Amino acid sequence: MNDDVSVKRVKRPNLPRSEAMYHGLRRAIIERALKPGDKLPEDVIGERFGVSRTIVRSVLGRLNSEGLVDLIPNRGAAVAQPTLEEAYDIFEVRRSLERDVVRRLVSKITKTDVEQLKAHVAREEAVKASNTAESIRLAGEFHILLAEMAGNAVTARYINELVSRCSLILALYGRPHSSDCAVNEHLEIVAALQKGDSEKALETMDHHLEAVTERALLSAPVTQHDIRAILDEYAKP
């Protein structure tokens, strides 16, 4: 499972190239700039990120362990393409884990936690009309932030991976991202947690994830795009 559960945006001036490449590729996948099934040629990635093929293979292996990249013998790497059956299983597990997060958090959430959640949702609100990619990423990071606050590190790691894989599923099968729905429902979840209303928080989370699941399991057209141009954007410091 993925160990990268932090959603805080921290400046990393001395970040090793392998880590910079990992975060860049992961973000490109989560923000759906790289689509399910897109080939990930080692030479192109190495050139764009300024790293050796050895580093490229190591990072692709790390992303493979998180379910974001498929490594196909004799054919190279590609952005993962979860099957419809896997998609249902992933969303089912995610709903179960996020219900547990809400149960834990409703009795222990602090004023500081509430302020941090509201600040995060404010960031979602600020970008929802102008930056679909960042809106998608922030919507997922809201759920990771809840899991971190709940205090169970194992659950937080699992949810981090599941949120990332759900992004792949939405890119492969889903309707376009609905930032209005995400922001409004996230605000309702925060309000219920702030009041200590476990029933309302669980009900709102269930409704929210049911809506996401419904969006996820519809077919979407496949388009072609230039991987070099995409990687140039995500290879920036």
N, C-alpha and C positions, 0 to 999 in steps of 0.2 A: 504494500500500500504506500501511497505517497506520503513522504515525511514533511513536505513543504506546506505547512498549514497557516503561515502568517499571511494576512491580507493587508498589512500596513505597507504603505509605499515609502520605503527607506532608501535614501541615496547610497549607492555602493560605489564610490569612486575607485576603489581598488579591487573590484570584483574580478576573480579569475575569469579568463576567457571561457572556460568550460561552463561556469555558472552563468555568465552573461548569455551564452548561447542557449543554455537550458531555459532560462527565463524568457528569452526572446521567442524561441520556438513554441514554448508552452503557451505564451500569451497569444501568439499568432493563431494557434489551434483553438484556444478558448474563445477568442474574439471572432472566430470563423473566417479569418482572412485566408487561412489554409483550410480547405474543405476535406471532409471524409473521402478517402481514396486518392487524394493528391500524392503524387510521387515525391519522395524526399531524397534526391540524388546527393550522395556524399560530396562529390566534387563541387557542386553548386553551393551547398550549405557551407562547406569549408571556405570557399572563396568569399562568400558574402560576410561571414562572421570572422574571417581572418584566422582560422584555426586549422589544425592538421586533421587528416582523415581519422587518426586514432581518437582524437577528441570527439569528432563527429559521431563515430561509432559508439563511444561511451555514452554520450548524451542521448542518442537514439535508443540505446538499450535502457537507459533510465526512464525515458518516456514510454517505452514499451512495457516496462514493469508497472506503469501507472495506467495502462490501458488506453493511452492516447496515440500510440504508434504501433503499426503492425510491421514485424520483420519477416519478410517472406524469403525463404531459402532460394538462392540463385536469381532473385528478382529485386532485392533491395528493400528499402523501407518506404512506407506510405502512411499517411494519416489514417488512423483506425476507422473501420466501418462496422460498427456494432450491428448485429442482425436484429430484426424486429423482436425475436424472442428474447435476446439479451436486453433489448431496450425495456421491455416490460419488467424483466427481473430487476434491472438497475433501478427503475423508478419505484418498484415495490419495496426494495431494501431502503432506498432513500427516504421514502415516506415513513417507514418504521423507525429509522434512526432519528429523523427530525422530530418525530413525536416525542421520543425519549429526551431529546435536547430541550424541547419546550417544557416538559415536566420538570426537568432538573433546574432549568433557568428561572422558572416562574417563582420559585421559592428563595432564590439566592441573588437575583439581579440587583445591582446597586445603582445608585443615582448616576455614578460615573459611567456605568455600562449603558444606561439609557441615553445619556448625553452622547456617547460615542456612536450608538446605533442611529440616533437622530441625525448626527453629523454625516454619517455614511449615506443615509437616505437622502439628505440634502444634496450630496454629491450626485446621487442618481437623478434627482430632480433637475439639477443644473445641466446635465448632459443629455437628457432624454430626447430633446428635440433636435440636437445637432450632431451627436456622435453615437451612432448605433453600436459600434464595436465596443466603446468604453461602457456604454449602458449595459450591454450583455455581460461584460466582465464584472461590473459593479453589482449587478443583480445576483450573480452567483456568489460573489464575495460577501454579500450580506448574510447568506446562510452559513458560510464558513465562519464568519465573525460570531454568529450566535453559538455555533458549536464550540468555539474557543472559550467563550464566556461561560459555557455550561460546566467547564472544568474537567472534562474527561478527554485526555489527550488521544486515546485510541479512537474514540468516536469522532473526534475532530479530524484525525487523519483520514478515516474512512469517508467522512462527508466531503472532505476536500477532493478526494479522488472521484467520488460519485457525482459531485457538482460538475467537475471537469468532463466526465464522460457523458453527463446529461447534455452538456453543451454540444458535444459531437452528435448526439442523437437528434437534438433540435435542428442542427445544421443539415442532417441527412434526411429526416422525415418530417420536420415541423413547418408550421406557419411562421411568418416573420415575427421577430421578437416584439412583444407588446410592453413597451416601457411604462406606459400609463398604468396598466394593470399591476405591474411589478411594484412601482412606487406606492400606489395606493394600498395594496395589500401588505406591503412591508410596514407602512405606517400603522395599519390596523394591528399587526402583530406586535409592534413595539408598544402601542397604547395598551393592549391587553396585558402584556408582560409588566408594564409599569404599574398597572392597577392590581397586579397579582391575581388576575382572573384566568385561572388555568383552563377552565372550560372554553372560554372565548378564544384564548390563545391557540388551543388545540384545534378548535373548529376553524379558525381563520387559516392556520397553517395547512390543515387538511384541504380546505377549499382552494387555497393558493396552489398547492402541489398537484391537486387534481386538474386544475386549469392548465398548469405547465405540461402535465402528462398528456392532456387532450391535444394541446398544440404540437406536442412532440411526435405524435404517431400519425401524422399525415404526410403524404409523399410531397417532395419538393423537387423542382427541376435541377439538373446538373449543368453547371456552366464551366467553361474553360477560362483560365486566367494565367498570368505570367508569374511563375514562382519566384523569379529573380527580383522582380519589382516588389513583391511582398516581403521577401527576406531582407531587402535593402532597408525597408522601413523598420523592421523589427531587430535589425542588427545595429541600429543606432544606439549610442551610449545612453 
